[in-house]
Amino acid sequence: MVLLGLAAIGMMAGCDEPRKEKPFERVTRLRLHYKVAPNFYEMQKDKDGKPVLAMDLGVTNTGKESLDKVTMVLHIIKPDGKDRVRVPLTLDTSHLVSEVPGKIFVTVPGVEVREGEEVTLQMEGQPSKQDMTTYPEYTAGVS
């Protein structure tokens, strides 16, 4: 009985202190505070006549802390529902104020949206460790 009581007290003592958040976990948590809604997109051409996808996005950071850059995944979905294009898209969020909706205009050279296709942006809840090495927010730090 006494041993059980001591074990319970020992376990309770550890419950008062939360586990220290690792830097990559903190960035992942902060990324999820960014809500992105596309306002519109249009196809443009660069000076060489190659396609450029231009998008106007509404972005809100619903958290108190911010990241200078946030990477999402851009999908171009064919009419049959399968991805034709899946590429990371890094947004410059350095000018956004927490909890205030803002606008970001982005261009994606070499990406074309064909008739009948759908454009979507996805925030990955937990990027793979390999993806984290290519996303600037995981190497830059938190403000």
N, C-alpha and C positions, 0 to 999 in steps of 0.2 A: 504494500500500500504506500509506504513512504517513498519507495523508488518511483512509483507511478506519479505521485505528487511532484517529486523533484523533476521528473521528465516533462511533465505538463508545464511547470514553471519555466523550465529552460526553453521550451518551444514558444511560450508566450513572450518571453523576453526578446526573441528574434522577430516577433511579429510587429513590434513597434517601429522598426526601421525599414523603410521600403528599400528594395534592391536598387542600387545605383544604375541609372540609365546609361547605356553605352552610347558613344557619339553617333553611330549609325542608326541606333534605335530612336534617338532624339530627332534626327533628320527625317526619318521615316514618319514619325508621329507628326512633325511640323508640316510635312508635305500634304498630309491628309486634311489639313485645315484649308487648303486652297480649293475653292469651288470654281469651275470653269464652265461657261455656257457660250457656245458659239453664237454670235449674232448673225453673221453671214459669211459666205465664202464666194470667191469668184476665181476663174482661171484667167491668168495673164500670160504674157510672153516676155522673155528676157530679150536683150539686144541681139542675141543670136537666133531668136525665134523658138527657143526651147520653152516648154511649159513651166509655169510657176503658179503654185497654189497660194492664193492670198486669203487670209482669214482675219476677221475682226472678232475678238473674243471679249466677253465680259468675265472678269476675274475678281474674286473676293477672297481675302485671307480672313477666315473667321476666328483665327487665333490671336494671341497677344504677341507672340514672337514671329519673326519673319525670316524668309530665305531670299537671297538675291536672285536665285534661279530655281525653277521648278521644272522637272522633266516629266512629260506625259508621253503616252504612246498614241500616235496618229494612225488611224486605220482607214483605208479606203476599201469599202466592202462592195463586192460585185452583187448584181441582182440575185444570184443564187445563194447569197448569205455568207460567202467565203471571203476571207481577206485577200485582196490583190496586192495591197501595200500595207506594211506594218513597219513604221519607223519611229524612233524616239524623237520627240520635239521638245527642245528646251526653251522655256519662256523666261524672259527677263522680267522679274517681279520686283526689282529693286526700288521702283518708284511707287509701289502700292502702299497704301496706309491700311493698317489692320482694321478690319471690320467696315471698311468703306469700299463699295464696289468701284472697280476701275476698268479701264479698257487696255487691251494689248492688241496691236496689229502685227501679225507675223506673216512671213512669206516662206514658202518651202520650195526651193528650186528643184526642178526635175520631177516633181510630182504632178500628175495630171488626173483629174476626176473626169471620168467618161460618163456619157448619158446613162441614167439608170443606177448609177453607183451612189453610195452613201458615205459621208465623211463623219467619223466619230473620233472623239478624244477620250482616252481612258487614263485615269490615275491609277497606277498600280498600287495596291495596298502594301505589298511587300516585294519590291524588286529583287531579282536574284542577285547573289553576291557578284556575279560577273557583270550584270547591268550596273550595279552600284559603282563599279570602277570607271564606268564611262559617263555617269551622270555628274555634272559639275557640282550640284548641291552637296554631294557626299565628300567632295574634296575641298570645298570652299570654307565651310564653317557656317555658323549661325549668328545672326545679328539680333 
